[in-house]
Amino acid sequence: MKRISILLFLLSAFLIQGQNKALVGGTLIDGFGNDPIRNSVILIEGDKITKVGTTSTLEVPQGFEVISTEGMSVLPGLWDMHVHLMINGHSDYGYWDKTYPPLFEKVIMPSSAHQLLMAGVTSARDLGAPLEPSINVRDAINQGRIPGPTMYMSGPFIQKKPYPGTEDFRWGVNGAKDAREKVKKLAKAGVDCIKLIDQDEMTFEELAAVVDEAHKNNLKVVAHSHRPEEIRLGLKAGVDNFEHTGLSSAPRYPDDIIKMIAERTGQMNLGPLFWTPTIEGLYNYDYVVSNPEMLDNDSWHLDLPDSVITDIEQSIQHPGQLPYFQLTPSRKPTLKTKFTQLREAGVVMLIGTDSGIPMKFHSQSTWNELDIWVRVMGVKPLEAIKSATYWPSVFMGVDHEVGTITPGKKADIIAVKGDVLRYISLLQDVDMVMKHGKVVKNLK
């Protein structure tokens, strides 16, 4: 089934491509946070956007394939800055890590990538997986052999000591020299960033060596922020991007941490301090327990063998009993306060989901995160979309190529019927996905 699905994807993508295309009539949200452009026209030649205007200012040249976007919101392809392609919603990590590694590269990770793409995610950052499968899947996507977003891979986590049974995708460090060697090995293999976890268990010399060596190799460092000391040490060492709003039930971040963050964000010469809060999985847990029907949405079945689907389904039959989430009710009330503290301290927020964790599927997570930002956290829709388009491209150093609908950039574009600036949840059903000028999901 997986092979047939991928072949159909490639065939459909080939059949519907004209060399030049024009998206005509929709409301354009450019990704910069500017006011929307009504009755927009976007001209695309090959894989690039060449001109942007309106139906009254920009005529569609002869020979362009016209794709009507009337009645639709048109925006840059979304980014998800925290996914795990190697997992897909199963509730038992220990079991999954023992059972499925042989399927990671050829089945699990490609299926996760394809699901992200069909959800309108045209670029994503994978933060933690075995090194060789990570590089191979990324390259297979880039070479057009399998469908998926443009992937940016960290490969294995770097931490003081791997958890038992996770050594293939968690690398421990023993001293500053070893820390540098591990980062050099990842850099030589071609990873796109370095992922740190539990850095408060390292010596500061080890942590500083990881960050320094990563920066010497032009790699940014992404680090967990579950515990206050992880943040303190990460800031001191020069971490570029923190993940999560913390697993602590403390009602707010300590004052000294907020002061440190504000001091860092005030140093304009260092550029923005980025933060990926990944709050939706925690925030929506009690809703999922009360409304488990949403778990039956079969969008997450795409490209997965029936045996794997059944295994995942059986593992989440009783969502209220999952050990992973038992402390979540005490954490949920802290999320909005911490989210607001971070914003007020000046960090640049990025949309990321931790997609793949129990009950969080790649086909659904990104729009859910955007929904909570807008509906609960009070983020304006244009700002939330900018955090899912422009800012991720800036962090990854590719804003000259993607991230906004701008002449000269790659044509990574999605369209959805209706007004996403009023109803952000419309993104749960993206109608058209274009990646690098190719329509990979058709208008209904």
C-alpha positions as CSV (number, residue, x, y, z in Angstrom):
1,M,0.0,0.0,0.0
2,K,2.8,2.4,0.9
3,R,4.5,1.9,-2.5
4,I,1.3,2.4,-4.4
5,S,0.5,5.6,-2.4
6,I,3.9,7.1,-3.2
7,L,3.7,6.2,-6.9
8,L,0.3,7.8,-7.2
9,F,1.6,10.9,-5.4
10,L,4.5,11.2,-7.9
11,L,2.3,10.5,-10.9
12,S,-0.3,13.0,-9.9
13,A,2.3,15.6,-9.2
14,F,3.8,15.0,-12.7
15,L,0.5,15.1,-14.5
16,I,-0.8,18.4,-13.2
17,Q,2.3,20.4,-13.6
18,G,2.5,23.1,-16.1
19,Q,5.8,24.9,-16.3
20,N,4.2,28.2,-15.4
21,K,1.3,28.8,-13.1
22,A,-0.8,31.7,-11.8
23,L,-2.7,31.5,-8.6
24,V,-5.6,34.0,-9.1
25,G,-8.3,35.6,-6.9
26,G,-7.5,34.6,-3.3
27,T,-6.6,36.7,-0.2
28,L,-2.9,36.6,0.1
29,I,-1.2,36.4,3.5
30,D,2.5,37.0,2.6
31,G,4.1,35.6,5.8
32,F,5.7,38.9,6.8
33,G,2.7,39.9,8.9
34,N,1.6,42.6,6.4
35,D,-2.1,43.3,5.7
36,P,-3.6,40.7,3.4
37,I,-3.8,41.4,-0.4
38,R,-7.3,40.8,-1.7
39,N,-7.9,39.4,-5.2
40,S,-4.2,38.4,-5.4
41,V,-2.3,37.1,-8.4
42,I,0.9,35.1,-7.9
43,L,2.9,34.2,-10.9
44,I,5.1,31.1,-10.7
45,E,7.7,30.0,-13.2
46,G,9.2,26.6,-12.6
47,D,9.9,26.4,-8.8
48,K,10.1,30.2,-8.2
49,I,7.6,33.0,-7.5
50,T,8.2,35.7,-10.1
51,K,5.6,38.3,-9.5
52,V,2.9,39.2,-6.9
53,G,0.1,41.6,-7.5
54,T,-3.7,41.8,-7.8
55,T,-6.2,41.1,-10.6
56,S,-6.3,44.9,-11.3
57,T,-2.5,45.4,-11.4
58,L,-1.0,42.1,-12.7
59,E,-2.1,40.4,-15.9
60,V,-1.6,36.7,-16.3
61,P,0.7,36.1,-19.2
62,Q,-0.3,33.8,-22.0
63,G,0.7,30.2,-21.5
64,F,0.3,30.2,-17.7
65,E,-1.9,27.6,-16.1
66,V,-4.5,29.5,-14.1
67,I,-5.4,28.0,-10.7
68,S,-8.4,29.8,-9.2
69,T,-8.0,30.6,-5.5
70,E,-11.3,32.6,-5.3
71,G,-12.8,32.5,-1.9
72,M,-9.6,31.2,-0.4
73,S,-6.8,32.2,1.9
74,V,-3.4,31.8,0.2
75,L,-0.3,31.7,2.4
76,P,3.2,30.4,2.6
77,G,3.7,26.7,3.2
78,L,3.7,26.1,7.0
79,W,6.8,25.1,9.0
80,D,6.7,22.8,12.0
81,M,9.9,23.4,14.0
82,H,9.6,20.4,16.3
83,V,8.7,17.0,14.9
84,H,9.8,13.4,15.4
85,L,9.5,11.5,12.2
86,M,10.5,8.2,13.9
87,I,7.4,8.1,16.0
88,N,3.7,8.5,15.3
89,G,1.4,8.8,18.3
90,H,2.1,5.4,20.0
91,S,1.9,5.6,23.8
92,D,4.7,3.3,24.7
93,Y,8.1,4.7,23.9
94,G,10.1,1.7,25.3
95,Y,8.1,-0.7,23.2
96,W,8.3,1.4,20.1
97,D,12.0,1.9,20.4
98,K,12.6,-1.9,20.6
99,T,10.1,-2.9,17.9
100,Y,10.2,-0.4,15.0
101,P,13.8,0.8,14.3
102,P,14.1,-1.6,11.3
103,L,11.1,0.2,9.8
104,F,12.2,3.8,10.6
105,E,14.0,4.7,7.3
106,K,11.8,2.9,4.8
107,V,8.3,3.1,6.4
108,I,7.8,5.1,9.6
109,M,9.8,8.3,8.8
110,P,8.6,8.5,5.2
111,S,5.0,8.1,6.3
112,S,5.3,10.9,8.9
113,A,6.9,13.2,6.3
114,H,4.1,12.5,3.8
115,Q,1.5,13.2,6.4
116,L,3.1,16.5,7.3
117,L,3.1,17.6,3.6
118,M,-0.5,16.7,3.1
119,A,-1.3,18.9,6.2
120,G,0.3,21.9,4.5
121,V,3.7,21.7,6.2
122,T,6.2,22.3,3.4
123,S,9.3,22.6,5.7
124,A,9.9,20.9,9.1
125,R,12.7,20.4,11.6
126,D,13.2,16.9,13.1
127,L,14.7,17.0,16.5
128,G,15.9,13.5,17.5
129,A,16.3,10.3,15.5
130,P,19.0,7.9,14.5
131,L,21.6,9.6,12.3
132,E,21.7,7.6,9.1
133,P,18.0,7.3,8.7
134,S,17.6,11.0,9.4
135,I,20.1,12.0,6.6
136,N,18.8,9.4,4.2
137,V,15.1,10.4,4.5
138,R,15.9,14.1,4.2
139,D,18.0,13.5,1.1
140,A,15.4,11.2,-0.4
141,I,12.8,13.9,-0.1
142,N,15.1,16.5,-1.5
143,Q,15.9,14.3,-4.5
144,G,12.2,13.8,-5.2
145,R,12.2,10.1,-4.4
146,I,9.6,10.3,-1.6
147,P,7.0,13.0,-0.7
148,G,7.6,15.2,2.2
149,P,8.5,18.7,3.5
150,T,11.9,20.1,3.1
151,M,13.4,18.5,6.2
152,Y,16.1,19.9,8.6
153,M,17.5,17.1,10.7
154,S,19.3,17.2,14.0
155,G,20.1,13.5,14.1
156,P,20.6,12.1,17.6
157,F,20.1,14.1,20.8
158,I,23.2,15.2,22.7
159,Q,22.9,14.6,26.4
160,K,25.0,13.6,29.4
161,K,23.9,10.0,29.4
162,P,21.5,8.2,27.1
163,Y,18.4,6.6,28.5
164,P,18.7,2.8,28.4
165,G,17.7,1.4,25.1
166,T,18.0,4.7,23.2
167,E,21.6,4.8,22.4
168,D,21.0,4.8,18.6
169,F,19.4,8.3,18.8
170,R,20.7,9.7,22.0
171,W,24.4,10.3,22.3
172,G,26.1,10.8,25.7
173,V,29.1,12.9,26.3
174,N,32.0,12.3,28.7
175,G,34.1,15.5,29.0
176,A,34.5,18.5,26.8
177,K,36.7,16.8,24.3
178,D,34.2,14.0,23.8
179,A,31.4,16.6,23.5
180,R,33.3,18.3,20.7
181,E,34.0,15.0,18.9
182,K,30.3,14.1,19.0
183,V,29.3,17.5,17.5
184,K,32.0,17.1,14.8
185,K,30.7,13.7,13.9
186,L,27.2,15.1,13.4
187,A,28.5,18.0,11.5
188,K,30.5,15.8,9.2
189,A,27.4,13.6,8.6
190,G,25.5,16.7,7.4
191,V,23.0,17.5,10.1
192,D,21.2,20.9,10.0
193,C,21.3,21.7,13.7
194,I,22.3,20.3,17.1
195,K,19.7,19.1,19.6
196,L,20.5,19.3,23.4
197,I,18.5,17.7,26.2
198,D,19.1,17.5,29.9
199,Q,22.0,20.0,29.6
200,D,21.7,20.7,33.3
201,E,23.2,17.2,33.9
202,M,26.3,18.1,32.0
203,T,29.3,19.9,33.3
204,F,29.3,23.5,32.1
205,E,32.5,22.7,30.2
206,E,30.8,19.9,28.3
207,L,27.8,22.2,27.5
208,A,30.0,25.1,26.4
209,A,32.0,22.7,24.2
210,V,28.8,21.5,22.5
211,V,27.6,25.0,21.7
212,D,31.0,26.3,20.7
213,E,31.8,23.4,18.4
214,A,28.3,23.6,16.8
215,H,28.8,27.3,16.1
216,K,32.3,26.7,14.7
217,N,30.5,24.3,12.2
218,N,27.8,26.9,11.4
219,L,25.2,24.8,13.2
220,K,22.6,26.4,15.6
221,V,21.9,24.7,18.9
222,V,18.4,23.8,20.0
223,A,17.9,22.9,23.7
224,H,15.2,21.6,26.0
225,S,13.9,24.0,28.7
226,H,11.9,21.7,30.9
227,R,13.7,22.7,34.0
228,P,14.9,26.2,35.1
229,E,18.5,25.2,35.3
230,E,18.4,23.9,31.7
231,I,17.5,27.5,30.7
232,R,20.0,29.2,32.9
233,L,22.9,27.1,31.7
234,G,21.7,27.2,28.1
235,L,21.5,31.0,28.1
236,K,25.0,31.2,29.6
237,A,26.4,28.9,27.0
238,G,24.7,30.6,24.1
239,V,22.0,28.3,23.0
240,D,20.1,29.6,20.0
241,N,16.6,28.2,20.4
242,F,14.8,26.7,23.4
243,E,12.1,24.0,23.2
244,H,8.9,23.6,25.3
245,T,7.4,25.7,28.1
246,G,8.5,23.2,30.7
247,L,7.2,20.1,32.3
248,S,7.3,21.7,35.7
249,S,4.0,22.4,37.6
250,A,5.5,25.7,39.0
251,P,3.0,28.5,38.2
252,R,5.6,30.7,36.4
253,Y,9.2,31.0,35.4
254,P,11.5,32.3,38.2
255,D,12.2,36.0,38.0
256,D,15.9,35.5,37.5
257,I,15.3,33.5,34.4
258,I,13.0,36.1,32.9
259,K,15.6,38.7,33.7
260,M,18.3,36.6,31.9
261,I,16.0,36.1,28.9
262,A,15.2,39.8,28.7
263,E,18.9,40.7,28.9
264,R,19.7,38.3,26.1
265,T,16.9,39.5,23.9
266,G,18.1,43.1,24.5
267,Q,21.4,42.3,22.9
268,M,20.5,43.1,19.3
269,N,23.9,42.2,18.0
270,L,23.3,38.6,18.9
271,G,20.1,38.4,16.8
272,P,16.8,37.0,18.2
273,L,16.4,34.4,20.9
274,F,14.1,31.8,19.5
275,W,11.6,29.7,21.6
276,T,9.4,26.8,20.4
277,P,6.8,26.4,23.2
278,T,5.0,23.2,21.9
279,I,2.1,23.8,24.2
280,E,-0.9,22.2,22.4
281,G,-0.2,18.6,23.3
282,L,-0.4,19.5,27.0
283,Y,-3.2,22.0,26.7
284,N,-5.5,19.8,24.7
285,Y,-4.9,16.6,26.6
286,D,-8.0,16.8,28.8
287,Y,-10.1,17.6,25.7
288,V,-8.8,14.5,23.9
289,V,-9.6,12.3,27.0
290,S,-13.2,13.6,26.9
291,N,-13.4,13.5,23.1
292,P,-11.4,10.5,21.9
293,E,-13.3,10.4,18.6
294,M,-10.7,12.8,17.1
295,L,-8.1,9.9,17.4
296,D,-10.1,8.0,14.8
297,N,-9.4,10.6,12.1
298,D,-7.6,8.3,9.6
299,S,-5.4,11.0,8.1
300,W,-2.6,9.6,10.3
301,H,-2.9,6.2,8.6
302,L,-1.3,7.5,5.4
303,D,1.4,5.1,4.2
304,L,1.5,3.1,7.4
305,P,1.0,-0.7,7.2
306,D,-2.2,-2.0,8.8
307,S,-0.2,-3.8,11.5
308,V,1.4,-0.5,12.6
309,I,-2.0,1.3,12.6
310,T,-3.5,-1.4,14.7
311,D,-0.6,-1.3,17.1
312,I,-0.9,2.5,17.6
313,E,-4.7,2.3,18.0
314,Q,-4.4,-0.3,20.7
315,S,-1.8,1.7,22.6
316,I,-4.1,4.7,22.9
317,Q,-7.4,3.0,23.6
318,H,-7.5,4.6,27.0
319,P,-6.1,8.1,26.7
320,G,-6.9,9.0,30.3
321,Q,-4.7,6.3,31.6
322,L,-1.4,7.1,29.7
323,P,1.5,7.6,32.1
324,Y,3.0,10.2,29.8
325,F,0.2,12.6,30.6
326,Q,-0.6,12.0,34.3
327,L,1.0,15.3,35.5
328,T,-0.6,17.3,32.6
329,P,-3.6,18.5,34.6
330,S,-1.3,20.3,37.0
331,R,0.8,21.8,34.2
332,K,-2.0,23.1,32.0
333,P,-2.9,26.1,34.3
334,T,0.7,27.3,34.0
335,L,1.0,27.3,30.2
336,K,-0.6,30.6,29.4
337,T,1.4,32.4,32.2
338,K,4.7,31.0,31.0
339,F,3.8,31.6,27.3
340,T,3.0,35.3,28.1
341,Q,6.2,35.7,30.2
342,L,8.3,34.5,27.3
343,R,6.6,36.8,24.8
344,E,6.9,39.8,27.1
345,A,10.6,39.0,27.6
346,G,11.1,39.5,23.9
347,V,11.7,36.0,22.5
348,V,10.7,35.1,19.0
349,M,8.2,32.3,19.1
350,L,8.2,29.5,16.6
351,I,5.4,27.1,15.8
352,G,6.5,23.5,16.7
353,T,4.4,20.6,18.0
354,D,6.5,17.7,19.3
355,S,4.5,15.8,16.7
356,G,4.8,12.0,17.1
357,I,4.5,11.9,20.9
358,P,1.6,9.9,22.3
359,M,-1.7,10.8,20.5
360,K,-0.1,13.6,18.5
361,F,-0.1,12.8,14.8
362,H,1.9,14.5,12.1
363,S,-1.3,15.0,10.0
364,Q,-3.0,17.1,12.7
365,S,-0.5,18.6,15.1
366,T,0.5,21.8,13.4
367,W,-2.9,23.3,12.9
368,N,-3.8,22.4,16.5
369,E,-0.8,24.4,17.8
370,L,-1.8,27.4,15.7
371,D,-5.3,27.1,17.0
372,I,-4.3,27.2,20.7
373,W,-1.9,30.1,20.1
374,V,-4.7,32.2,18.5
375,R,-7.8,31.0,20.4
376,V,-6.3,30.6,23.9
377,M,-3.0,32.4,24.1
378,G,-4.2,35.6,22.5
379,V,-1.8,35.7,19.6
380,K,-3.0,37.6,16.6
381,P,-3.5,35.3,13.5
382,L,-1.0,37.2,11.4
383,E,1.6,36.9,14.1
384,A,0.9,33.2,14.6
385,I,1.2,32.6,10.8
386,K,4.5,34.6,10.8
387,S,5.8,32.2,13.5
388,A,4.9,29.3,11.2
389,T,6.4,30.7,8.0
390,Y,8.8,33.7,8.1
391,W,10.5,33.2,11.5
392,P,11.4,29.5,11.1
393,S,13.0,30.3,7.7
394,V,15.1,33.0,9.4
395,F,16.2,30.6,12.2
396,M,17.3,28.0,9.6
397,G,19.0,30.6,7.5
398,V,16.9,30.1,4.4
399,D,14.7,33.2,4.5
400,H,16.2,34.2,1.2
401,E,14.7,31.0,-0.3
402,V,11.4,30.3,1.4
403,G,9.1,31.4,4.2
404,T,7.2,34.2,2.5
405,I,5.4,34.7,-0.8
406,T,7.9,37.0,-2.4
407,P,9.3,37.2,-5.9
408,G,12.5,35.2,-6.2
409,K,11.6,32.7,-3.5
410,K,10.6,29.0,-3.9
411,A,6.9,28.6,-4.5
412,D,6.0,26.8,-1.2
413,I,2.3,27.9,-1.0
414,I,-0.9,26.5,0.5
415,A,-4.5,27.6,0.1
416,V,-7.6,26.9,2.2
417,K,-11.2,27.8,1.6
418,G,-12.4,30.6,3.8
419,D,-10.7,33.2,6.0
420,V,-8.0,31.8,8.2
421,L,-7.5,35.2,9.8
422,R,-10.9,34.8,11.4
423,Y,-11.0,31.0,11.7
424,I,-7.5,29.7,12.1
425,S,-8.8,26.2,12.5
426,L,-9.6,26.1,8.8
427,L,-6.0,25.0,8.5
428,Q,-7.1,21.5,9.7
429,D,-8.2,20.9,6.1
430,V,-5.8,22.5,3.7
431,D,-7.2,22.4,0.1
432,M,-4.1,22.9,-1.9
433,V,-0.4,22.3,-1.2
434,M,2.3,23.5,-3.6
435,K,5.9,22.7,-2.9
436,H,8.7,24.2,-5.1
437,G,6.1,25.1,-7.7
438,K,4.5,21.6,-7.9
439,V,1.0,21.0,-6.7
440,V,1.2,18.0,-4.5
441,K,-2.3,18.2,-3.1
442,N,-5.1,19.3,-5.4
443,L,-7.9,21.7,-4.9
444,K,-11.1,19.8,-4.1
